[in-house]
Amino acid sequence: MFEDFHRSYFVIKTEKHGYIAVIPVGLNTISAMYPSLVNNRSTLVPVGGEPVPVKKGDELGHFAYGGSLNILLFQKGVFNAVSVLMGSRLGSLGHAIHA
């Protein structure tokens, strides 16, 4: 269903929670995504390209028009999901488990 929608992938290494993947998805063919510049480098990196170092507060990009979805993926053992009613807290962040 999402094969024609614009999307990006960011993997962020945090000290407290390990690796977190952020996947913004433009939910319509008109909801294009545009990268930002961080330290004069585009956050749009080709597959196999050199990662762009970012720090808290840096803008990674933006959606050109409404309708968006952000998917967060956490390292195993960091986020414990539970079944809750809509609008309720889904879980809490813990410390990353280092193998």
MODELLER restraints for C-alpha pairs under 7 A, 6 or more apart:
rsr = mdl.restraints
at = mdl.atoms
rsr.add(forms.Gaussian(group=physical.xy_distance, feature=features.Distance(at['CA:4:A'], at['CA:29:A']), mean=6.93, stdev=0.5))
rsr.add(forms.Gaussian(group=physical.xy_distance, feature=features.Distance(at['CA:5:A'], at['CA:25:A']), mean=6.71, stdev=0.5))
rsr.add(forms.Gaussian(group=physical.xy_distance, feature=features.Distance(at['CA:5:A'], at['CA:26:A']), mean=5.71, stdev=0.5))
rsr.add(forms.Gaussian(group=physical.xy_distance, feature=features.Distance(at['CA:5:A'], at['CA:27:A']), mean=6.06, stdev=0.5))
rsr.add(forms.Gaussian(group=physical.xy_distance, feature=features.Distance(at['CA:5:A'], at['CA:28:A']), mean=6.00, stdev=0.5))
rsr.add(forms.Gaussian(group=physical.xy_distance, feature=features.Distance(at['CA:5:A'], at['CA:29:A']), mean=5.81, stdev=0.5))
rsr.add(forms.Gaussian(group=physical.xy_distance, feature=features.Distance(at['CA:6:A'], at['CA:25:A']), mean=5.81, stdev=0.5))
rsr.add(forms.Gaussian(group=physical.xy_distance, feature=features.Distance(at['CA:6:A'], at['CA:26:A']), mean=5.11, stdev=0.5))
rsr.add(forms.Gaussian(group=physical.xy_distance, feature=features.Distance(at['CA:6:A'], at['CA:32:A']), mean=5.92, stdev=0.5))
rsr.add(forms.Gaussian(group=physical.xy_distance, feature=features.Distance(at['CA:6:A'], at['CA:33:A']), mean=6.30, stdev=0.5))
rsr.add(forms.Gaussian(group=physical.xy_distance, feature=features.Distance(at['CA:7:A'], at['CA:23:A']), mean=6.76, stdev=0.5))
rsr.add(forms.Gaussian(group=physical.xy_distance, feature=features.Distance(at['CA:7:A'], at['CA:24:A']), mean=5.58, stdev=0.5))
rsr.add(forms.Gaussian(group=physical.xy_distance, feature=features.Distance(at['CA:7:A'], at['CA:25:A']), mean=4.36, stdev=0.5))
rsr.add(forms.Gaussian(group=physical.xy_distance, feature=features.Distance(at['CA:7:A'], at['CA:26:A']), mean=6.16, stdev=0.5))
rsr.add(forms.Gaussian(group=physical.xy_distance, feature=features.Distance(at['CA:8:A'], at['CA:23:A']), mean=5.64, stdev=0.5))
rsr.add(forms.Gaussian(group=physical.xy_distance, feature=features.Distance(at['CA:8:A'], at['CA:24:A']), mean=5.68, stdev=0.5))
rsr.add(forms.Gaussian(group=physical.xy_distance, feature=features.Distance(at['CA:8:A'], at['CA:25:A']), mean=6.86, stdev=0.5))
rsr.add(forms.Gaussian(group=physical.xy_distance, feature=features.Distance(at['CA:9:A'], at['CA:22:A']), mean=6.01, stdev=0.5))
rsr.add(forms.Gaussian(group=physical.xy_distance, feature=features.Distance(at['CA:9:A'], at['CA:23:A']), mean=4.80, stdev=0.5))
rsr.add(forms.Gaussian(group=physical.xy_distance, feature=features.Distance(at['CA:10:A'], at['CA:21:A']), mean=5.57, stdev=0.5))
rsr.add(forms.Gaussian(group=physical.xy_distance, feature=features.Distance(at['CA:10:A'], at['CA:22:A']), mean=5.07, stdev=0.5))
rsr.add(forms.Gaussian(group=physical.xy_distance, feature=features.Distance(at['CA:10:A'], at['CA:23:A']), mean=6.39, stdev=0.5))
rsr.add(forms.Gaussian(group=physical.xy_distance, feature=features.Distance(at['CA:11:A'], at['CA:19:A']), mean=6.64, stdev=0.5))
rsr.add(forms.Gaussian(group=physical.xy_distance, feature=features.Distance(at['CA:11:A'], at['CA:20:A']), mean=5.73, stdev=0.5))
rsr.add(forms.Gaussian(group=physical.xy_distance, feature=features.Distance(at['CA:11:A'], at['CA:21:A']), mean=4.36, stdev=0.5))
rsr.add(forms.Gaussian(group=physical.xy_distance, feature=features.Distance(at['CA:11:A'], at['CA:22:A']), mean=6.34, stdev=0.5))
rsr.add(forms.Gaussian(group=physical.xy_distance, feature=features.Distance(at['CA:12:A'], at['CA:19:A']), mean=5.58, stdev=0.5))
rsr.add(forms.Gaussian(group=physical.xy_distance, feature=features.Distance(at['CA:12:A'], at['CA:20:A']), mean=5.23, stdev=0.5))
rsr.add(forms.Gaussian(group=physical.xy_distance, feature=features.Distance(at['CA:12:A'], at['CA:21:A']), mean=6.21, stdev=0.5))
rsr.add(forms.Gaussian(group=physical.xy_distance, feature=features.Distance(at['CA:13:A'], at['CA:19:A']), mean=4.48, stdev=0.5))
rsr.add(forms.Gaussian(group=physical.xy_distance, feature=features.Distance(at['CA:13:A'], at['CA:20:A']), mean=6.48, stdev=0.5))
rsr.add(forms.Gaussian(group=physical.xy_distance, feature=features.Distance(at['CA:16:A'], at['CA:95:A']), mean=5.89, stdev=0.5))
rsr.add(forms.Gaussian(group=physical.xy_distance, feature=features.Distance(at['CA:16:A'], at['CA:96:A']), mean=6.60, stdev=0.5))
rsr.add(forms.Gaussian(group=physical.xy_distance, feature=features.Distance(at['CA:17:A'], at['CA:78:A']), mean=6.37, stdev=0.5))
rsr.add(forms.Gaussian(group=physical.xy_distance, feature=features.Distance(at['CA:17:A'], at['CA:94:A']), mean=6.85, stdev=0.5))
rsr.add(forms.Gaussian(group=physical.xy_distance, feature=features.Distance(at['CA:17:A'], at['CA:95:A']), mean=5.38, stdev=0.5))
rsr.add(forms.Gaussian(group=physical.xy_distance, feature=features.Distance(at['CA:17:A'], at['CA:96:A']), mean=4.80, stdev=0.5))
rsr.add(forms.Gaussian(group=physical.xy_distance, feature=features.Distance(at['CA:18:A'], at['CA:75:A']), mean=6.45, stdev=0.5))
rsr.add(forms.Gaussian(group=physical.xy_distance, feature=features.Distance(at['CA:18:A'], at['CA:96:A']), mean=5.15, stdev=0.5))
rsr.add(forms.Gaussian(group=physical.xy_distance, feature=features.Distance(at['CA:19:A'], at['CA:74:A']), mean=6.52, stdev=0.5))
rsr.add(forms.Gaussian(group=physical.xy_distance, feature=features.Distance(at['CA:19:A'], at['CA:75:A']), mean=5.70, stdev=0.5))
rsr.add(forms.Gaussian(group=physical.xy_distance, feature=features.Distance(at['CA:20:A'], at['CA:72:A']), mean=6.89, stdev=0.5))
rsr.add(forms.Gaussian(group=physical.xy_distance, feature=features.Distance(at['CA:20:A'], at['CA:73:A']), mean=5.72, stdev=0.5))
rsr.add(forms.Gaussian(group=physical.xy_distance, feature=features.Distance(at['CA:20:A'], at['CA:74:A']), mean=4.85, stdev=0.5))
rsr.add(forms.Gaussian(group=physical.xy_distance, feature=features.Distance(at['CA:20:A'], at['CA:75:A']), mean=6.41, stdev=0.5))
rsr.add(forms.Gaussian(group=physical.xy_distance, feature=features.Distance(at['CA:21:A'], at['CA:72:A']), mean=5.67, stdev=0.5))
rsr.add(forms.Gaussian(group=physical.xy_distance, feature=features.Distance(at['CA:21:A'], at['CA:73:A']), mean=4.94, stdev=0.5))
rsr.add(forms.Gaussian(group=physical.xy_distance, feature=features.Distance(at['CA:21:A'], at['CA:74:A']), mean=6.55, stdev=0.5))
rsr.add(forms.Gaussian(group=physical.xy_distance, feature=features.Distance(at['CA:22:A'], at['CA:70:A']), mean=6.85, stdev=0.5))
rsr.add(forms.Gaussian(group=physical.xy_distance, feature=features.Distance(at['CA:22:A'], at['CA:71:A']), mean=5.84, stdev=0.5))
rsr.add(forms.Gaussian(group=physical.xy_distance, feature=features.Distance(at['CA:22:A'], at['CA:72:A']), mean=4.85, stdev=0.5))
rsr.add(forms.Gaussian(group=physical.xy_distance, feature=features.Distance(at['CA:22:A'], at['CA:73:A']), mean=6.62, stdev=0.5))
rsr.add(forms.Gaussian(group=physical.xy_distance, feature=features.Distance(at['CA:23:A'], at['CA:70:A']), mean=5.64, stdev=0.5))
rsr.add(forms.Gaussian(group=physical.xy_distance, feature=features.Distance(at['CA:23:A'], at['CA:71:A']), mean=4.93, stdev=0.5))
rsr.add(forms.Gaussian(group=physical.xy_distance, feature=features.Distance(at['CA:23:A'], at['CA:72:A']), mean=6.43, stdev=0.5))
rsr.add(forms.Gaussian(group=physical.xy_distance, feature=features.Distance(at['CA:24:A'], at['CA:69:A']), mean=5.80, stdev=0.5))
rsr.add(forms.Gaussian(group=physical.xy_distance, feature=features.Distance(at['CA:24:A'], at['CA:70:A']), mean=4.35, stdev=0.5))
rsr.add(forms.Gaussian(group=physical.xy_distance, feature=features.Distance(at['CA:24:A'], at['CA:71:A']), mean=6.25, stdev=0.5))
rsr.add(forms.Gaussian(group=physical.xy_distance, feature=features.Distance(at['CA:25:A'], at['CA:68:A']), mean=5.73, stdev=0.5))
rsr.add(forms.Gaussian(group=physical.xy_distance, feature=features.Distance(at['CA:25:A'], at['CA:69:A']), mean=5.07, stdev=0.5))
rsr.add(forms.Gaussian(group=physical.xy_distance, feature=features.Distance(at['CA:25:A'], at['CA:70:A']), mean=6.14, stdev=0.5))
rsr.add(forms.Gaussian(group=physical.xy_distance, feature=features.Distance(at['CA:26:A'], at['CA:32:A']), mean=6.03, stdev=0.5))
rsr.add(forms.Gaussian(group=physical.xy_distance, feature=features.Distance(at['CA:26:A'], at['CA:33:A']), mean=6.62, stdev=0.5))
rsr.add(forms.Gaussian(group=physical.xy_distance, feature=features.Distance(at['CA:26:A'], at['CA:63:A']), mean=6.88, stdev=0.5))
rsr.add(forms.Gaussian(group=physical.xy_distance, feature=features.Distance(at['CA:26:A'], at['CA:67:A']), mean=6.31, stdev=0.5))
rsr.add(forms.Gaussian(group=physical.xy_distance, feature=features.Distance(at['CA:26:A'], at['CA:68:A']), mean=4.66, stdev=0.5))
rsr.add(forms.Gaussian(group=physical.xy_distance, feature=features.Distance(at['CA:26:A'], at['CA:69:A']), mean=6.51, stdev=0.5))
rsr.add(forms.Gaussian(group=physical.xy_distance, feature=features.Distance(at['CA:27:A'], at['CA:67:A']), mean=5.21, stdev=0.5))
rsr.add(forms.Gaussian(group=physical.xy_distance, feature=features.Distance(at['CA:27:A'], at['CA:68:A']), mean=5.01, stdev=0.5))
rsr.add(forms.Gaussian(group=physical.xy_distance, feature=features.Distance(at['CA:27:A'], at['CA:69:A']), mean=6.61, stdev=0.5))
rsr.add(forms.Gaussian(group=physical.xy_distance, feature=features.Distance(at['CA:28:A'], at['CA:67:A']), mean=6.67, stdev=0.5))
rsr.add(forms.Gaussian(group=physical.xy_distance, feature=features.Distance(at['CA:30:A'], at['CA:65:A']), mean=6.73, stdev=0.5))
rsr.add(forms.Gaussian(group=physical.xy_distance, feature=features.Distance(at['CA:31:A'], at['CA:63:A']), mean=6.21, stdev=0.5))
rsr.add(forms.Gaussian(group=physical.xy_distance, feature=features.Distance(at['CA:31:A'], at['CA:64:A']), mean=5.71, stdev=0.5))
rsr.add(forms.Gaussian(group=physical.xy_distance, feature=features.Distance(at['CA:31:A'], at['CA:65:A']), mean=4.77, stdev=0.5))
rsr.add(forms.Gaussian(group=physical.xy_distance, feature=features.Distance(at['CA:31:A'], at['CA:66:A']), mean=6.25, stdev=0.5))
rsr.add(forms.Gaussian(group=physical.xy_distance, feature=features.Distance(at['CA:31:A'], at['CA:67:A']), mean=6.44, stdev=0.5))
rsr.add(forms.Gaussian(group=physical.xy_distance, feature=features.Distance(at['CA:32:A'], at['CA:63:A']), mean=5.79, stdev=0.5))
rsr.add(forms.Gaussian(group=physical.xy_distance, feature=features.Distance(at['CA:32:A'], at['CA:64:A']), mean=5.27, stdev=0.5))
rsr.add(forms.Gaussian(group=physical.xy_distance, feature=features.Distance(at['CA:32:A'], at['CA:65:A']), mean=6.81, stdev=0.5))
rsr.add(forms.Gaussian(group=physical.xy_distance, feature=features.Distance(at['CA:33:A'], at['CA:62:A']), mean=5.74, stdev=0.5))
rsr.add(forms.Gaussian(group=physical.xy_distance, feature=features.Distance(at['CA:33:A'], at['CA:63:A']), mean=4.53, stdev=0.5))
rsr.add(forms.Gaussian(group=physical.xy_distance, feature=features.Distance(at['CA:33:A'], at['CA:64:A']), mean=5.93, stdev=0.5))
rsr.add(forms.Gaussian(group=physical.xy_distance, feature=features.Distance(at['CA:34:A'], at['CA:61:A']), mean=5.44, stdev=0.5))
rsr.add(forms.Gaussian(group=physical.xy_distance, feature=features.Distance(at['CA:34:A'], at['CA:62:A']), mean=5.45, stdev=0.5))
rsr.add(forms.Gaussian(group=physical.xy_distance, feature=features.Distance(at['CA:34:A'], at['CA:63:A']), mean=6.35, stdev=0.5))
rsr.add(forms.Gaussian(group=physical.xy_distance, feature=features.Distance(at['CA:35:A'], at['CA:42:A']), mean=6.32, stdev=0.5))
rsr.add(forms.Gaussian(group=physical.xy_distance, feature=features.Distance(at['CA:35:A'], at['CA:43:A']), mean=5.41, stdev=0.5))
rsr.add(forms.Gaussian(group=physical.xy_distance, feature=features.Distance(at['CA:35:A'], at['CA:44:A']), mean=5.61, stdev=0.5))
rsr.add(forms.Gaussian(group=physical.xy_distance, feature=features.Distance(at['CA:35:A'], at['CA:60:A']), mean=6.22, stdev=0.5))
rsr.add(forms.Gaussian(group=physical.xy_distance, feature=features.Distance(at['CA:35:A'], at['CA:61:A']), mean=4.16, stdev=0.5))
rsr.add(forms.Gaussian(group=physical.xy_distance, feature=features.Distance(at['CA:35:A'], at['CA:62:A']), mean=6.66, stdev=0.5))
rsr.add(forms.Gaussian(group=physical.xy_distance, feature=features.Distance(at['CA:36:A'], at['CA:42:A']), mean=5.75, stdev=0.5))
rsr.add(forms.Gaussian(group=physical.xy_distance, feature=features.Distance(at['CA:36:A'], at['CA:43:A']), mean=5.72, stdev=0.5))
rsr.add(forms.Gaussian(group=physical.xy_distance, feature=features.Distance(at['CA:36:A'], at['CA:59:A']), mean=6.29, stdev=0.5))
rsr.add(forms.Gaussian(group=physical.xy_distance, feature=features.Distance(at['CA:36:A'], at['CA:60:A']), mean=5.35, stdev=0.5))
rsr.add(forms.Gaussian(group=physical.xy_distance, feature=features.Distance(at['CA:36:A'], at['CA:61:A']), mean=4.56, stdev=0.5))
rsr.add(forms.Gaussian(group=physical.xy_distance, feature=features.Distance(at['CA:37:A'], at['CA:43:A']), mean=6.15, stdev=0.5))
rsr.add(forms.Gaussian(group=physical.xy_distance, feature=features.Distance(at['CA:38:A'], at['CA:54:A']), mean=6.90, stdev=0.5))
rsr.add(forms.Gaussian(group=physical.xy_distance, feature=features.Distance(at['CA:38:A'], at['CA:58:A']), mean=6.91, stdev=0.5))
rsr.add(forms.Gaussian(group=physical.xy_distance, feature=features.Distance(at['CA:43:A'], at['CA:52:A']), mean=6.31, stdev=0.5))
rsr.add(forms.Gaussian(group=physical.xy_distance, feature=features.Distance(at['CA:43:A'], at['CA:60:A']), mean=6.15, stdev=0.5))
rsr.add(forms.Gaussian(group=physical.xy_distance, feature=features.Distance(at['CA:45:A'], at['CA:51:A']), mean=6.92, stdev=0.5))
rsr.add(forms.Gaussian(group=physical.xy_distance, feature=features.Distance(at['CA:77:A'], at['CA:96:A']), mean=6.49, stdev=0.5))
rsr.add(forms.Gaussian(group=physical.xy_distance, feature=features.Distance(at['CA:77:A'], at['CA:97:A']), mean=6.04, stdev=0.5))
rsr.add(forms.Gaussian(group=physical.xy_distance, feature=features.Distance(at['CA:78:A'], at['CA:93:A']), mean=5.79, stdev=0.5))
rsr.add(forms.Gaussian(group=physical.xy_distance, feature=features.Distance(at['CA:78:A'], at['CA:94:A']), mean=5.01, stdev=0.5))
rsr.add(forms.Gaussian(group=physical.xy_distance, feature=features.Distance(at['CA:78:A'], at['CA:95:A']), mean=5.79, stdev=0.5))
rsr.add(forms.Gaussian(group=physical.xy_distance, feature=features.Distance(at['CA:78:A'], at['CA:96:A']), mean=5.17, stdev=0.5))
rsr.add(forms.Gaussian(group=physical.xy_distance, feature=features.Distance(at['CA:79:A'], at['CA:91:A']), mean=6.63, stdev=0.5))
rsr.add(forms.Gaussian(group=physical.xy_distance, feature=features.Distance(at['CA:79:A'], at['CA:92:A']), mean=5.99, stdev=0.5))
rsr.add(forms.Gaussian(group=physical.xy_distance, feature=features.Distance(at['CA:79:A'], at['CA:93:A']), mean=5.04, stdev=0.5))
rsr.add(forms.Gaussian(group=physical.xy_distance, feature=features.Distance(at['CA:79:A'], at['CA:94:A']), mean=6.36, stdev=0.5))
rsr.add(forms.Gaussian(group=physical.xy_distance, feature=features.Distance(at['CA:80:A'], at['CA:91:A']), mean=5.64, stdev=0.5))
rsr.add(forms.Gaussian(group=physical.xy_distance, feature=features.Distance(at['CA:80:A'], at['CA:92:A']), mean=6.53, stdev=0.5))
rsr.add(forms.Gaussian(group=physical.xy_distance, feature=features.Distance(at['CA:81:A'], at['CA:90:A']), mean=5.86, stdev=0.5))
rsr.add(forms.Gaussian(group=physical.xy_distance, feature=features.Distance(at['CA:81:A'], at['CA:91:A']), mean=5.10, stdev=0.5))
rsr.add(forms.Gaussian(group=physical.xy_distance, feature=features.Distance(at['CA:82:A'], at['CA:90:A']), mean=5.94, stdev=0.5))
rsr.add(forms.Gaussian(group=physical.xy_distance, feature=features.Distance(at['CA:82:A'], at['CA:91:A']), mean=6.21, stdev=0.5))
rsr.add(forms.Gaussian(group=physical.xy_distance, feature=features.Distance(at['CA:84:A'], at['CA:90:A']), mean=6.46, stdev=0.5))
